[in-house]
Amino acid sequence: MTATTDGSSGPVRAGAATAGDTTTTTAARTTAPGTDVREAAGRAAERAVEHLLARQDAQGWWKGDLETNVTMDAEDLLLRQFLGIQDAATVAASARFIRGRQRDDGTWATFHGGPGELSTTIEAYVALRLAGDRPDDPHMQRAASWVRSRGGIAAARVFTRIWLALFGWWKWDDLPELPPELVLLPKWFPLNIYDFGCWARQTIVPLTVVSAKRPVRPAPFALDELHTDPARPNPQKRFAPAASWDGFFQRADKALHHYHKVAPRRLRRAAMNAAARWIIERQENDGCWGGIQPPAVYSVIALHLLGYDLEHPVMRAGLESLDRFAVHHEEDGLPVRMIEACQSPVWDTCLATIALADAGLPADHPALVKAADWMLSEQIVRPGDWSVRRPGLGPGGWAFEFHNDNYPDIDDTAEVVLALRRVKHPDPERVEAAVARGTRWNLGMQSRNGAWGAFDADNTSPFPNRLPFCDFGEVIDPPSADVTAHVVEMLAHEGMAGDPRTRRGVRWLLEEQEASGAWFGRWGVNYVYGTGAVVPALIAAGLPASHPAVRRAVSWLESVQNEDGGWGEDLRSYREEQSIGRGASTASQTGWALLALLSAGERESKAVERGVTYLARTQRPDGSWDEPYFTGTGFPWDFSINYHLYRQVFPLTALGRFLHGEPPVGRAAAREAG
């Protein structure tokens, strides 16, 4: 990593005049924050700027580790076992990482401080068995006992049982059927592949091949210890009533199992060939698929089953790309290997750029210009899967990852535009052209209800979630409040607050507000994230701070502030109402809450002062914050993420806006920079 500084007098100005102070309202007030609070915030922001600058790559991007759970690591070892490409050093380093995340009760959780999770524990256990851990080792006995107490392998999710079926530890006949003919369904037909969210689509297509081939690589050991009754490993489940949707799809799955035995060979061959073409056409330049580890794993398996040997260029590139998901470090002096589910350089870079600019770094600072150059180079200028629903729309979005031209996302595009507008670039015409393309693309991806999803427009079919196969995580991509808020905020800063499309987005957001005053967070945990995104967007779009929706949001945020001055929300809030807005304070979630309160004119409130004080007090000497908690969301509850850069960028953004007010961005900033 390369530190980039310009020897300027300092990026932050403690106690600087704050724009928008006149918007304060009737909420609880104290006197203006004291000099000591402003000075503490200024020192914290300056240290955070220095820390973030030191983490910038020489090419201009930032990327923090993207931590999920040990299923990524376990499935990586299972893949290597299946393909016969395991090596002792990799297995040992991965097993060391998995072993180090086991809880005292023998289980593995999907997020820090979370409960043991059955499928995760099964996959971790099997991976450790492959690595040489013995079933009579104490840590393995604890895991197996817990698995049996929760129903054993039979109670695991479908994806876990697919992995076990690859080695004969589970019967293919006892899995939901997923025929490759699905790929041949026309785009208007229910349950065609474009009815699924892009992440599910990329996984399902290769899995149709796996399901049709039903391969078995003989396992090196049995897993009787993970069954409640090894002699009867799969108790038959009862069908739901035939008149219900669940009952309908269960019976349809039974019919598909029969079809598997009688499928016309010519049709099946055509479907398999179509699936192979679909997979290969979507391989990225770096060999991966969509920049995401799970689709890459299943695509490699599917192509291998179709006869592609490991030295084929497609396979070789795919396997090499999987190695790039590995993060290597040491624990207790020994090497460990963690697998990222994906990588987030575009997202991290635009958020870091916003944070640094809002903290007072000059708009023409070399680090910001270098970041802008890199972001401009990452704009996607060719159609992807999104064009199936928007065939006449020109490209122009940004993706989340290094290489993912097929699946730009609406959230990244909105935030990249906001970031570019904060930079005084030496080639303003290039920025204008990129921003215009990105804005047009985002507008074109608006769904019929006026809101925006993450990757597709109108990806709202109710049927995919009903399939017996889809028992884990979200498989569709409906509009969400957080994504819609980011687009509305971007459009407002582009001078389009009055545009009818922006107003439709605002109306949708107002309709989505919960009775409590909060908004649900689809891609971050949870109501603190949603509310932290929506309030700044509504204010940017022209709603006054006195608007009832804003006042309700402010009251809710104040009501859930922790005693230590911070904010936190546990992932259990996706399932438990009593956990909404409740949890140990974190730097990122405190940043989100402060961004909402500051945009609502609450700079002089006690809540803001306490939140800023919390951030200054908990900052580490090197300018960073410690945050073991998972505050990012892949699938609500089912798949959680610890974005290691969140703990840096969001506190810094909040501190910067506390010190300097809401920054002039968009067209106004471009005029100032010019």
N, C-alpha and C positions, 0 to 999 in steps of 0.2 A: 504494500500500500504506500501511496505517496502523499505526503503533506504538502499542501499548496497554500502559501501565504504571500502577501504583497507588502508586508512591512507597514501596513496602514496603522493609524493611531488606535485602532480597536474597533471591533465589529458591533459593539453594543454601547449604548449611551444611557447609563443608569439615570433614572429620573427624567428622561426626555419627555417633552410635551406629548400628550396622547390625543390623537384625533378621535372625534366622536364622543368626548366626555359629556357633551350636552344632551346625549340620548339617555342619560340615567333616568330611572322611573321610580315608581313608588315602592319598589322592593326594599327590604330591610337594608339600612345603611349604617356605616360608621363614618368617622371622618376619613378624609383621603388617606390612602395607605401611607404609613410613616416612612421617613427617610431610611430607617433601618431595613424595612421590607424591600424598598426599591433598591437599596444598595446590595442587599443579599441576592435579590433577583438578578441584578446586573452582574455580580460576580459569578453567579451560577451560569448565566447565559454565556458569559465570556469563556468560562472553562468548557462549557458544552460545545461552543463553536470550535474551539481549538481541538477538542477531542474528535469532533465530526470531520473537520478538515483533514486530520491526520489519517482518517480511515478511507479517504477517497483513493480510488485506483488511478494509476497514471493515465488510463484512457478516459477518465472523467466520471466513471460510475461508482456508485456505492452498492454494496450487497451485504446484508447481515445474514447469519445462519438462519435457516428456516427449520425449526425443530418441530417434529410431530410426535410420533410414538414408535415403538419398536417393531410394529408390523412391517414398516418399510425395510428394516434391517433383516427381519426374519424372512421375508419374502425374497429378498436379495439372495440369501443363503439357499433358500429352497430352489430358486431359479438356477443357481450355479450347480446344485446337486442334480437337477433335472437335465441340464445340458452337459454335465460332466466336465465343468470348467473350474471347479473349486481349487483353491490353492491354500496351503496351510496358513500362511501369514494373514491372508484376508479373512479366513474363517476365524482365526484366533482373535483378531482385532475386533471383528463384528460381534463375536460371542462375548467378548469382554464388555463391550458397550451394552449389549442386551442384559447380561448378568448384573451389571451395575445399576440397572433401572428397576430391578425386581423389588417389590415392597416386602415388608417384614412378614406379611401373611402369605407370601408365596406368589402373589399375583403381579400383574402389570396393569397400569392404568393408561388411559389415553391422554391425560393431562396432569400437570403438576398438582398434587394434592387431591386428585380425583379418586374415585373408587376403583377397585379391581374390575377389569372387563374381561368377559369370558373368552371371546374370540382372540383378543390380543394375547391373553395368557396362553391359550392353546398354541398359537403360532410361535410365540417366544419359546415355549417349552420344546416344541418340535425342532426348532432351529438349534437350540442348545443340545438336544439329543444328537443332531447331525454333527455338531461341533465336538462331540465326545463326552458330554456330561452324562453321568449314569443315572438311571431312574431311581436308584436307592440313595443318591446324594441327598442330604437333608433339604437343600433348597428346591430340588426337583420333586421330592416327596410332598413338600408343602404345596407346590403348584398343582400337582396331580390331584391331591386330595381336594383342593378348592374347586378344581374343574369338575370333578365328580359330584361335588355337593351342589353344583349349579346346573346339573343335567348332562354333563359330559359333552363329547363332540356333537352329539345329536342336536344339542341346543345352540350350537354355534351358527354364525351367519353363513350365508351361501358361499361367499367368497372364500372363507376359511375352508369350507368343505370341498370346494373346487381344488384348492391347493393340496388337500389331503388325497383327493381322488387321483391326482396325477401320480401318486406313489402307491395306489392301491389301499390306502388307509380308509377310504370311503368309496361306496359304490356309485358309479355314474347314474345308474337307474334311480338312485335316491336323491338326485339333484333336479331342480327345475330345468326343463328343456329350453334351449335357446337356439333355434334352427338358423342356419346361415341364410336361408331364403328370406329372412327379415331384411337383408340388404337389398333385395330386389323389389321391395314394396315401393310403390310410387309415393312421391312426396305429399300427396293429398290424402293418402290412406292412413287411418288411425294406426298408431304404433310403428310408423316408419321411423327410420333411425334419426331423422331430424326432429322428431317429437321429443327426443331426449336432450338434456343439456349436453354441451360439447364434451365435458369431462366424462360423462357416462357413455356418450356415443363413441368416443375414442377407445373406451374399454370394451364396450359390448360387441363392436364389430369383430375384433380379433377373438373374443370369447365365443362367438358363434362357431368359429372354426374349431376351437378347442372342444366345444360341446359336441360338435359333429364327429370329430376324430376320436374322442374319449381315450386319450393315451394313458398308459400306465407304465411307469418305470418302477421296477420292483424295489420296494423299500428295504433298507438294510436292517430294519427291526420292526417289531409290532408296536402298537400303541394301545394295548389292552388296558393299561392303567388309566387311560383317559375316557373310558366308557363306564357308564353306570352299571351296565351288564354286558360284558364282552360277548356273551353268547347271543345277545339280542341287541346289537348296537344301535339300531334305528327303529324305535317304537313308531308304529303307524299313527299319523295324525288324522284327526277327524276332519272331514270336509265341512266348510261353512255352508249355511243354507244356500240352496241353488239360486234363490231369488236375489241373493246379495251379490255385489260386485266381487267380493273375495271368493265366494262360492263359484261364480262364473269363471274367474280366471284360474282357480284350482282345477276345475273340470277341463278348461281349455288346455292347461298344462298336461293333464292326463292324456288328452287326445294327441298332443304334440309328441308325447313319449311313444305312442303307437305309430305316429307318422314317421318317427325316426327309423323305425324298422322297415317301413315300406316306401320311403321317399324315393321318387323316380331318380335313377342314377344321373340321367342327363341334366335334370333340373338341379340336383344337388351339386353336380360338378360346375354348372354355370354359376350357382350361388357362391361356391367356394372361390372360383376364379374372380368373381366380382368383389368378394371380400378382400382377396389378396391385392387386387388393383387399388381398391380404396385405401388399404393400409399403406401400400408403397407410395401412392401419390401424395400422401400426407406426411411422409417422413421429412423432417426438417433438414436443412443443410448440415447441421451438426450431428445428424444421425438419430436424433430423438424424435418423439412424437408429441407435439403440442407442448413441449417443454415440461412434461409431467412424467414422473417415474412410473406410476402404475400402468398407463396405456403403453408405455415403451416396453415394459416387462411382458405384457400379454401379447403385444405385436411381435416381439421376438419369438415367443413360444409358438404363436400361430404360424408364422412364416417357416419356422423350423419344421413344424408338422406337415407343412405343404411341400417340403422337399428342399428348402433353402439350407444349404450347409453353412457351417459357422464361418467359412472363409468367403462366402458370397459378399460382395461389397455392401449390400443392404444390411446383412446380418453383422458384418464386421463393424460398420459404422454405428449400428444400433447398440451393440455391446460396448463399444468405446464410449458412447454417450452415457451409458449407465454408470460407468466409472466416474463421470464428472458430477454425479449426485453425491459422491462420497466426501465427507468432511473428516479430515484426520487430525487428531490431537492426542494428548497424553493424559492419562489419569493414573495417579499413584506411580508415575514413572514408566508406565507401560502404554504402548500404542493402542488407541481405540479408533473405531471407524463408525461414523454415524451417516446414515443415508437420509438425504433431504428428499421430501416428496416432490418438490420443485424448487426453483430458484427465483428470486424476486428482484433482479437488478433494476428494471425500469421503474417499478413501484418504489423501491427504496431510493432511487436517484431523484425522482420527482419530489418525493416527500422531503428528502434531505435538502434539495434546492430551495423549497419553500421555507423550510425551517431556518436555513442560514440567511436567506433574504429577509425574512420577517424579524430575525434577530439583529438586523442592521448591517449585515455584510454589504459592501457597495455592490450595486447592480452590475458593475463591470469588473468585479473581482475575478481574477483568473480561474479560480475554482468553479465559479458559477458559469463562466463562459465555456469552460471545458465540459462541464456537465451538460450544458445546453447543446453543445456540438454533438456529444454522444447521444443525447435523446433525439436530436434531429436525424441522426444516422439510423435510428431504430424505427422510424416511422414506416408503417407497412403500406405499400403502394400497389398491392395486387389483391384480387378478391380471395376470400376464404369461404369456409362453410356458412358464415353469416349471410352470404349473398344468395343462398337458397331461398330465404324468406325476403330478401331485399335485392332482387336481381338488377334493378336499375340504379342502385346506389354506388357511387364511386368510393374506392378505398381511401384510407387516411388515418386509421386508428393506430394505437400502440398496444403491444402485448405486455404481459407481466414479466416475461422471462427473456433470456438472451436471444433464443431462437424459437419463434413461434409465429410464423407468418400466417398460418391458417386460422388462428384464433386470437385476434386482437380483442381487447376488452374495453368496455365503455367506461369503466371506473378509471383505469389507467389513462385513457385518452383525456378524460376531463382533467385529471390532476396534472398530467404533463402540460396541457395548455396553460393551466394556472401557473405552473412552474416556469415555463418559457416566458411568460409575460413579466416575470420578476427579474429577468436578466437583460442587461444592456448588451446586446450581441453586435459584433462588428458588421454583420450582414443582416440588417433588419428585414430586408425583402425576403430572405430565405425563411426567417421566422414567421413572417406574415403569411407566406404561402403554406407553410406546414400547419400553422394554427387554423387557417381557413379550411384546409382539407380535413383536419381533425374535427373541427366544429361541425362541418357539413355531415361528416360520417356519424357523429354522435346524434345529431338531429334526425338523421335518417333511420337510426336504430330505435327511435321512440316506439313503444308499444301502443296498441290501440287505446288502452286505458289512460294514456298520457304520461306513463311512468317509464322507467328504464330497468331492464335486467342487466346482467353482467356481460354476457357474450352474444346473446341472440335477442331478436325481437319476437314478442308474442309466443314465447316458448312456455306455454301454460297448459298443455294437454293434461287432463286429469288421469289418463290411463297408465302412463309408465309407472307411477308409484304403486299401482295396484298389482303389478306382476309379481308372482311368487319369487322370481329371480331378484327383484329389487327390494331387499330387506335391510339395506344398509345405506344411510345417507340420502342426500337429495339427488334425484335423477332428472329434474327439470330445472329451468332457470327463469322463474317468474320475476317480474319487477320487484325491487326492494327499495326501502326508504333511503338507505345509505347511498346506494348507487345513484338513485334519482336525485338526492340532495347534491351530490358532487357535480352532476351534470347541470342542475339548476344554478348552482353557484358559478360554474364556469360560464354558462350562457349569460348570466347577469353581468359578470365582469367583462364579457365581450360586447356589452352594450345592448343585450337582447332581453333585458328584464321584462320589457313590455311585449315581446313577441308572443303570439297566441300559443305557441308550443311550450314556451317557458311557463306561461300562466297555467296551462293544463297540468304541467308538472307540479306547480305550487298547489293547485287545488287538490291533486292526488295526495300530496304530502299532508295537507291539512286534514283530509279525510282519514288518513292512516294513523293520526295521533291517538294514542291510547287514552283511556279515561284518566289515567294517572298523570298525564302530561308528557309522557315519554314516547319514544319511537323505538320499534323493534330493530335490532341490528343483525342483518343477515351475514355480513362478512367480518364482523368484529363483535366482541363480547361486551355487552349485548345491548341492553337499553341505554347504557351510558354511551356506547359507540354510536348507536342510531341517533340519539338526541344530540350528541356532539357534532354529528354531521349535518343534521337537518336545521338546527337553529341558525348557524352561520349562513346557510343557503337561503333561508327565508328572509333574513335581514338583508343579504346581498340583493335579493330579488325585490326589495322595496317594502317589505312589511315593517311597520314601526315596532320598536321595542315594546311599546305598550299594547301590542296586539294580544288578545286573550290566549292564543296558542303559544306565543312566546312566554307570556307570564306563567302559564301552567307548566311549561318546560323548566323555567327557572325555579319555580317552587319545588318541582320534583327533584331537581338536582340538589337543591339546598337540603331537601329532606333526607337524602341518602348519603350526604357527606359523612365520612367517618370522623370519629373523635380526634384522630391524628391530623385531620385537615385534608387528607387525600380522599380519593374515590377508588372503589374497587367493585368488581362484580364477578362472581363465580360462574363458571360454565353451567352449573346446576340451574341457573336461571332459565335455561332453555326448556327445562322440565318442571321446575318447582317454582311456583309463584312467590313463595316466601324468600327465594334467593334473588329476586329481581332487584337490581341496584345494590346488592349486598355482597361483600367479600373483602378480603384483605386489600389495603390500598396498594396501587401500583402506579408507577410513573406514567405509563402510557394512558391509562384510564383517567388519571388526574388531569393529564394534558387535554384529553377529549372534553371533560367536563368544563375545564377552564376556557377552552375555545368557544363553547356555547355561551357561557356566562359573559365572557368579554364581548362577544359580538352583540349580546343583548344589552349592553351598556352597564354591566355590573362591575366595572373596574373598581369602584369604591366600596363594594360590598364586603362584609366580613367573610363571606364564603370564599370570595376570590383571594382575599388576603391570606386566609388560612391555607388555601390550596397552593398559592405561590410559596408560602413559608414551608409547606411540606416538601415541595420540590427542592427548594434550596437546602433544607435540612438533611434530606436523604441522598443528596448527590454525593458520589464518591470523589475522592481527591483528584482523580484523573479526569473529571468532568463527565463521567458516565453515571448511569443509574443501574442498579441491580434489579432484575425482574425475573424470577423463576416462573412466575405464573403465565399461563397461556391466555393471551388476550385477542388472538386472531381466530377466525372461524373458517374452516373449510366446509363442513356440513354441521349445522347446529347440533350440538351434543355428540354426534357420532365421530367427528374428525376435527380436532382442534390444533391450533398452530401457535407456537411461540416465535413471533418475528423478532429476532434479536435486535433489529434496528429501531423497532417501535419505541423502545425505552429511551432512545436518544432523540428521535426527530420530533415526537409529539410534545414532550416536556419543553424542548427548546422553542418550538413554535409558540407554545402558550406563553413562555417567559418573554419572548420577543414581542408578542402582541400586548402583553401587560406593560412592557416598558415603552413601546412605541405606538401602540394603537393599531387599529385595522389598517394594513398597508394599502396604498393605492396600487391596484393591479389592473390587468387587462388593458384596454385601450388607453385609459388614463395614464397607466404606468409607461406604456410605450411612448406616449407623447412626452412625458417627463424625461424618459431616458434619451429621447431624441434631441 
